[in-house]
Amino acid sequence: MAAETLTIKTKDGSFSAYARGKGPAIIVIQEIFGINQVMRDICDDLAASGYRAICPDLFWRIKPGIELTDQTEEEWKQAFDLFGKFNPDKGVEDIAATIAHARDEGAEKVGAVGYCLGGLLAYLTACRTDCDASVGYYGVGIQDRLGEAGKITKPLLLHIAGQDKFVPKEAQDKVIATLKPNPLVALYQYPDRDHAFARVGGEHYHGDDADTANNRTMAFFKEHLG
């Protein structure tokens, strides 16, 4: 099935989303690089596995259509500038609108998976929306939002990189201590891995652990989305 460009409407505007596939929906939540080839490839892989993958442009309020790589210093600088300007609360509102769009399309179950910035947003999606199952990879800043952990009512899976240069060990420990007692939350640690170990082509990509994490993610979605 060919890729599509969707228009998602919110109460204060509209934005585009990359979409592909049919089946239970999974919202793919971007890193700080926008909807780039890495995000499109994740959507395509999910579509090949029998899901409707939708990746919303969460930077649209700053500048629509951002597409960066992690290969140059200039792009990293631009990505961090976007990260600094980004409002996570508005981002979650846009994810909620994307979930609603997927349900309007006919999806009975809707999941979400996010990476880096998207890992934080996946956690907040579990806290604030009706998403049926959420997955976060090496989320940045979750430790500052743990006051919302009590609002988690649907399954959440987090992949934690033990050597994450953006999430100190004490922050990881705080996240684990807070969330581990919740039976709805599954936590997997990768002690020797750095941030973005599952980003294909990235500096810290680790094939074996990326495969392990991705297999756990797919098993999680199969259990909770079908």
VOPAGU-2260 file (C-alpha; in pm, 1 decimal, decimal comma):
REM VOPAGU-2260
SITE   aa  ch    i         X         Y         Z
SITE  MET   A    0       0,0       0,0       0,0
SITE  ALA   A    1     138,5     337,1    -103,3
SITE  ALA   A    2     226,1     603,1     152,2
SITE  GLU   A    3     -22,8     882,8     213,1
SITE  THR   A    4     -11,5    1238,0     343,1
SITE  LEU   A    5    -292,9    1301,9     589,3
SITE  THR   A    6    -429,0    1629,5     721,7
SITE  ILE   A    7    -501,6    1619,1    1095,3
SITE  LYS   A    8    -728,0    1889,8    1235,7
SITE  THR   A    9    -698,5    2038,2    1584,5
SITE  LYS   A   10    -885,1    2313,1    1766,4
SITE  ASP   A   11    -616,1    2563,7    1669,3
SITE  GLY   A   12    -508,3    2455,5    1323,2
SITE  SER   A   13    -413,7    2155,2    1113,8
SITE  PHE   A   14     -97,3    1963,9    1034,0
SITE  SER   A   15      20,6    1687,1     804,2
SITE  ALA   A   16     110,6    1328,3     883,2
SITE  TYR   A   17     287,9    1050,6     695,7
SITE  ALA   A   18      75,7     735,9     687,8
SITE  ARG   A   19     101,6     386,1     551,3
SITE  GLY   A   20     -70,0      50,3     587,0
SITE  LYS   A   21    -393,4     -93,5     719,0
SITE  GLY   A   22    -495,0    -253,9    1046,6
SITE  PRO   A   23    -472,9    -144,7    1409,8
SITE  ALA   A   24    -317,6     201,6    1415,7
SITE  ILE   A   25      17,6     298,7    1566,9
SITE  ILE   A   26     111,1     663,9    1603,1
SITE  VAL   A   27     485,4     701,9    1538,0
SITE  ILE   A   28     620,6     991,4    1744,0
SITE  GLN   A   29     922,6    1167,8    1597,7
SITE  GLU   A   30    1264,7    1242,9    1737,6
SITE  ILE   A   31    1401,2    1598,8    1728,2
SITE  PHE   A   32    1473,0    1561,0    1355,2
SITE  GLY   A   33    1114,5    1580,9    1224,8
SITE  ILE   A   34     957,5    1329,4     990,0
SITE  ASN   A   35    1277,8    1210,1     827,3
SITE  GLN   A   36    1371,3     889,0     650,5
SITE  VAL   A   37    1422,5     707,8     982,0
SITE  MET   A   38    1062,4     781,1    1086,7
SITE  ARG   A   39     924,8     690,3     744,8
SITE  ASP   A   40    1115,0     361,5     750,6
SITE  ILE   A   41     967,0     279,0    1092,3
SITE  CYS   A   42     620,0     349,9     954,0
SITE  ASP   A   43     687,3     134,1     649,8
SITE  ASP   A   44     808,2    -154,5     866,9
SITE  LEU   A   45     499,2    -131,8    1087,6
SITE  ALA   A   46     278,4    -126,1     779,2
SITE  ALA   A   47     452,3    -439,0     650,8
SITE  SER   A   48     370,7    -602,3     985,7
SITE  GLY   A   49      -0,9    -536,3     948,1
SITE  TYR   A   50     -48,8    -198,1    1114,2
SITE  ARG   A   51    -171,7     142,6    1009,5
SITE  ALA   A   52     129,0     364,6    1090,7
SITE  ILE   A   53      78,0     741,0    1120,4
SITE  CYS   A   54     361,3     985,2    1191,8
SITE  PRO   A   55     234,0    1338,5    1268,9
SITE  ASP   A   56     440,7    1651,2    1203,3
SITE  LEU   A   57     472,9    1771,2    1562,4
SITE  PHE   A   58     697,5    2066,3    1473,3
SITE  TRP   A   59     425,9    2227,5    1259,3
SITE  ARG   A   60     365,5    2504,6    1512,9
SITE  ILE   A   61     731,5    2608,9    1476,2
SITE  LYS   A   62     787,9    2523,7    1110,5
SITE  PRO   A   63     603,7    2260,4     904,2
SITE  GLY   A   64     789,6    1996,5     710,1
SITE  ILE   A   65    1111,6    1976,2     911,7
SITE  GLU   A   66    1328,9    1688,4     791,6
SITE  LEU   A   67    1680,7    1658,3     935,2
SITE  THR   A   68    1939,0    1383,0     977,9
SITE  ASP   A   69    2182,7    1314,6    1261,5
SITE  GLN   A   70    2478,7    1326,2    1026,6
SITE  THR   A   71    2598,7    1688,4    1044,4
SITE  GLU   A   72    2675,2    1935,1    1322,7
SITE  GLU   A   73    2455,9    2198,2    1156,2
SITE  GLU   A   74    2155,8    1966,1    1158,2
SITE  TRP   A   75    2214,9    1878,4    1524,1
SITE  LYS   A   76    2220,8    2249,8    1609,3
SITE  GLN   A   77    1895,7    2303,2    1421,7
SITE  ALA   A   78    1738,3    1999,4    1589,1
SITE  PHE   A   79    1828,5    2119,7    1938,6
SITE  ASP   A   80    1696,5    2466,3    1854,2
SITE  LEU   A   81    1363,5    2309,1    1754,9
SITE  PHE   A   82    1367,2    2101,0    2072,2
SITE  GLY   A   83    1412,0    2415,6    2278,4
SITE  LYS   A   84    1116,9    2585,3    2109,5
SITE  PHE   A   85     889,2    2282,0    2120,7
SITE  ASN   A   86     597,3    2270,3    2366,0
SITE  PRO   A   87     547,8    1907,9    2480,4
SITE  ASP   A   88     198,2    1982,4    2609,6
SITE  LYS   A   89      87,3    2102,0    2266,9
SITE  GLY   A   90     264,0    1800,6    2117,8
SITE  VAL   A   91      51,0    1565,4    2327,1
SITE  GLU   A   92    -259,6    1753,0    2214,7
SITE  ASP   A   93    -153,7    1691,6    1853,4
SITE  ILE   A   94     -92,3    1323,3    1927,7
SITE  ALA   A   95    -440,4    1301,6    2082,7
SITE  ALA   A   96    -581,3    1457,5    1764,9
SITE  THR   A   97    -392,7    1198,9    1558,6
SITE  ILE   A   98    -531,5     917,6    1775,8
SITE  ALA   A   99    -881,8    1058,4    1723,3
SITE  HIS   A  100    -820,2    1073,3    1347,9
SITE  ALA   A  101    -713,3     709,0    1346,3
SITE  ARG   A  102   -1027,4     609,4    1536,0
SITE  ASP   A  103   -1236,9     812,2    1291,2
SITE  GLU   A  104   -1074,2     613,7    1010,1
SITE  GLY   A  105   -1209,5     300,2    1178,0
SITE  ALA   A  106    -920,5     177,7    1393,1
SITE  GLU   A  107   -1059,2     -14,1    1690,0
SITE  LYS   A  108    -721,7     -10,3    1865,5
SITE  VAL   A  109    -458,4     263,5    1855,1
SITE  GLY   A  110    -105,2     242,6    1992,0
SITE  ALA   A  111     188,8     482,9    1996,0
SITE  VAL   A  112     565,7     448,2    1975,2
SITE  GLY   A  113     811,8     732,0    2024,6
SITE  TYR   A  114    1186,5     787,3    2022,7
SITE  CYS   A  115    1401,6    1039,7    2214,7
SITE  LEU   A  116    1169,2    1342,5    2241,2
SITE  GLY   A  117     904,1    1100,9    2120,2
SITE  GLY   A  118     987,5     869,8    2411,3
SITE  LEU   A  119     885,0    1143,5    2655,0
SITE  LEU   A  120     574,2    1211,2    2448,1
SITE  ALA   A  121     486,3     839,4    2446,1
SITE  TYR   A  122     494,7     844,5    2826,4
SITE  LEU   A  123     274,7    1155,3    2834,0
SITE  THR   A  124      45,1     993,6    2578,8
SITE  ALA   A  125      -4,6     706,6    2823,4
SITE  CYS   A  126     -79,4     957,7    3098,6
SITE  ARG   A  127    -312,8    1192,3    2912,0
SITE  THR   A  128    -487,2    1015,6    2623,4
SITE  ASP   A  129    -702,5     711,1    2550,4
SITE  CYS   A  130    -419,0     538,8    2360,0
SITE  ASP   A  131    -450,1     161,0    2401,8
SITE  ALA   A  132     -75,7      87,9    2434,8
SITE  SER   A  133     229,5     315,4    2430,5
SITE  VAL   A  134     602,1     248,1    2382,9
SITE  GLY   A  135     887,6     488,1    2452,3
SITE  TYR   A  136    1250,6     446,8    2349,8
SITE  TYR   A  137    1510,2     634,9    2559,8
SITE  GLY   A  138    1270,3     914,2    2651,1
SITE  VAL   A  139    1431,1    1241,5    2758,7
SITE  GLY   A  140    1284,6    1426,9    3056,0
SITE  ILE   A  141    1040,3    1166,9    3186,5
SITE  GLN   A  142    1186,1    1210,7    3536,0
SITE  ASP   A  143    1048,2    1566,0    3541,8
SITE  ARG   A  144     693,4    1448,2    3464,9
SITE  LEU   A  145     653,7    1161,8    3710,2
SITE  GLY   A  146     383,4    1349,6    3896,5
SITE  GLU   A  147     150,0    1230,7    3619,9
SITE  ALA   A  148     239,5     862,1    3655,6
SITE  GLY   A  149     -76,6     793,1    3855,0
SITE  LYS   A  150    -286,3     873,8    3548,4
SITE  ILE   A  151    -156,6     575,1    3349,4
SITE  THR   A  152    -453,6     344,5    3284,3
SITE  LYS   A  153    -335,9     159,5    2971,0
SITE  PRO   A  154     -20,6     -47,4    2907,0
SITE  LEU   A  155     311,5     136,3    2872,0
SITE  LEU   A  156     651,1      -6,4    2771,0
SITE  LEU   A  157     973,4     190,4    2816,4
SITE  HIS   A  158    1317,4     104,2    2677,1
SITE  ILE   A  159    1592,2     262,1    2892,2
SITE  ALA   A  160    1952,2     305,0    2772,9
SITE  GLY   A  161    2182,3     264,4    3072,6
SITE  GLN   A  162    2454,1     492,6    2929,9
SITE  ASP   A  163    2212,6     754,0    2792,2
SITE  LYS   A  164    2407,0    1080,4    2769,2
SITE  PHE   A  165    2081,7    1277,0    2783,9
SITE  VAL   A  166    1929,9    1090,9    3081,9
SITE  PRO   A  167    2161,2    1067,6    3385,4
SITE  LYS   A  168    2168,5     750,5    3594,2
SITE  GLU   A  169    1989,5     920,0    3884,1
SITE  ALA   A  170    1708,5    1022,7    3646,7
SITE  GLN   A  171    1679,9     665,7    3518,0
SITE  ASP   A  172    1665,3     533,5    3873,2
SITE  LYS   A  173    1389,1     780,2    3959,5
SITE  VAL   A  174    1182,8     672,7    3658,3
SITE  ILE   A  175    1228,1     304,2    3738,9
SITE  ALA   A  176    1149,7     343,7    4109,3
SITE  THR   A  177     831,5     538,8    4034,5
SITE  LEU   A  178     693,4     328,3    3750,3
SITE  LYS   A  179     804,2     -24,4    3839,3
SITE  PRO   A  180     523,5     -83,0    4096,7
SITE  ASN   A  181     258,0     -15,2    3831,6
SITE  PRO   A  182     151,8    -349,1    3675,9
SITE  LEU   A  183      57,4    -167,0    3355,3
SITE  VAL   A  184     417,2     -54,8    3298,4
SITE  ALA   A  185     693,2    -274,9    3152,1
SITE  LEU   A  186    1050,8    -147,8    3182,8
SITE  TYR   A  187    1348,7    -285,1    2991,8
SITE  GLN   A  188    1703,4    -170,4    3060,7
SITE  TYR   A  189    1997,5    -191,6    2821,4
SITE  PRO   A  190    2289,6    -124,7    3060,0
SITE  ASP   A  191    2566,8     -79,7    2802,3
SITE  ARG   A  192    2374,7     122,3    2547,1
SITE  ASP   A  193    2380,8     496,3    2480,8
SITE  HIS   A  194    2098,4     719,2    2360,4
SITE  ALA   A  195    1939,4     624,6    2025,8
SITE  PHE   A  196    2082,7     273,5    2019,0
SITE  ALA   A  197    1790,1     171,0    1798,2
SITE  ARG   A  198    1833,1     450,6    1540,5
SITE  VAL   A  199    1954,3     276,8    1225,8
SITE  GLY   A  200    2265,2     450,9    1094,0
SITE  GLY   A  201    2315,8     651,5    1412,9
SITE  GLU   A  202    2642,2     685,6    1602,0
SITE  HIS   A  203    2527,3     462,0    1888,1
SITE  TYR   A  204    2323,6     210,2    1689,6
SITE  HIS   A  205    2359,6    -142,1    1827,4
SITE  GLY   A  206    2201,2    -402,7    1603,1
SITE  ASP   A  207    2154,2    -681,2    1857,1
SITE  ASP   A  208    2000,2    -465,7    2128,4
SITE  ALA   A  209    1793,1    -273,8    1873,2
SITE  ASP   A  210    1653,3    -605,2    1748,6
SITE  THR   A  211    1582,0    -714,7    2106,3
SITE  ALA   A  212    1400,7    -388,4    2182,8
SITE  ASN   A  213    1206,7    -392,5    1857,4
SITE  ASN   A  214    1099,8    -755,0    1907,0
SITE  ARG   A  215     975,4    -665,5    2254,9
SITE  THR   A  216     785,7    -371,0    2107,7
SITE  MET   A  217     618,2    -583,5    1841,9
SITE  ALA   A  218     522,2    -852,0    2095,5
SITE  PHE   A  219     377,1    -575,4    2315,4
SITE  PHE   A  220     169,6    -437,7    2030,6
SITE  LYS   A  221      54,2    -783,2    1924,0
SITE  GLU   A  222     -67,5    -847,1    2279,3
SITE  HIS   A  223    -245,9    -516,7    2325,8
SITE  LEU   A  224    -350,6    -414,3    1974,0
SITE  GLY   A  225    -384,6    -745,1    1793,2
